Amino acid sequence: MKSQATAQFWELYTSLPRRVQQQARKAYQMWKENPRHPGVQFKRVDDEEPVYSARVSDAYRAVGILEGDTVIWYWIGSHDEYERLLR
């Protein structure tokens, strides 16, 4: 599976604490090696659109849309913000 990130994703990423940025890089490496890795919890989160989330840490998530064999990551943030985003 391939991956891209939007400008919005990178803006959100750079606003995260450095520790969370490191966790995001580690989670991305796990996802890249194996999207089904249990630590990443990569899963579809929308019944109508091919929107997926991945676990960055206990408190942070990343969200992307699957287009063909490529996930386009467009959001990263806290779990609380993630819950609001999915509503």
C-alpha positions as CSV (number, residue, x, y, z in Angstrom):
1,M,0.0,0.0,0.0
2,K,1.2,3.5,-0.9
3,S,0.9,6.7,1.0
4,Q,0.7,10.4,0.4
5,A,0.0,13.3,2.8
6,T,-1.8,16.6,2.1
7,A,-0.5,20.0,3.0
8,Q,-3.1,20.2,5.8
9,F,-1.8,17.0,7.3
10,W,1.7,18.4,7.4
11,E,0.5,21.6,9.0
12,L,-1.3,19.6,11.7
13,Y,1.8,17.3,12.1
14,T,4.2,20.2,12.6
15,S,1.9,21.7,15.3
16,L,2.1,18.5,17.4
17,P,4.5,18.1,20.3
18,R,7.8,16.7,19.2
19,R,7.2,13.5,21.2
20,V,4.0,12.9,19.3
21,Q,5.7,13.6,16.0
22,Q,8.2,10.9,16.9
23,Q,5.4,8.5,17.7
24,A,3.8,9.3,14.4
25,R,6.9,8.5,12.5
26,K,7.3,5.2,14.4
27,A,3.6,4.3,13.7
28,Y,4.0,5.2,10.0
29,Q,7.0,2.8,9.7
30,M,5.0,0.0,11.3
31,W,2.1,0.7,9.0
32,K,4.4,0.9,5.9
33,E,5.9,-2.5,6.8
34,N,2.5,-4.1,7.6
35,P,-0.8,-2.1,7.5
36,R,-2.4,-4.9,9.6
37,H,0.1,-4.6,12.4
38,P,-2.0,-4.7,15.6
39,G,-0.2,-1.7,17.1
40,V,-1.4,0.5,14.2
41,Q,-5.1,-0.5,14.3
42,F,-5.5,0.6,10.7
43,K,-9.3,0.4,10.1
44,R,-12.1,1.8,8.0
45,V,-14.1,4.4,10.0
46,D,-16.8,5.4,7.5
47,D,-19.5,3.2,6.0
48,E,-20.0,5.4,2.9
49,E,-16.5,6.8,2.1
50,P,-13.2,4.8,2.1
51,V,-11.9,6.8,5.2
52,Y,-9.4,5.0,7.4
53,S,-7.7,5.7,10.7
54,A,-4.4,4.6,12.2
55,R,-3.3,4.7,15.8
56,V,-0.3,7.0,16.5
57,S,-0.5,6.5,20.2
58,D,-3.1,6.0,22.9
59,A,-4.0,9.6,22.6
60,Y,-3.4,10.4,18.9
61,R,-4.8,9.2,15.6
62,A,-4.2,9.9,11.9
63,V,-7.0,9.8,9.2
64,G,-6.7,9.3,5.5
65,I,-8.8,8.3,2.5
66,L,-8.0,5.3,0.4
67,E,-7.8,5.9,-3.4
68,G,-6.9,2.8,-5.3
69,D,-3.9,1.4,-3.5
70,T,-2.9,4.8,-1.9
71,V,-3.9,6.2,1.4
72,I,-4.0,10.0,1.3
73,W,-3.4,11.2,4.9
74,Y,-5.2,14.4,5.5
75,W,-5.6,14.7,9.3
76,I,-3.6,14.0,12.5
77,G,-4.5,15.0,16.0
78,S,-5.7,14.0,19.5
79,H,-8.1,11.2,20.1
80,D,-10.7,13.7,21.4
81,E,-10.5,15.7,18.2
82,Y,-10.6,12.5,16.2
83,E,-13.9,11.6,17.8
84,R,-15.3,15.0,16.9
85,L,-14.0,14.7,13.3
86,L,-15.8,11.4,12.8
87,R,-19.2,12.6,13.9
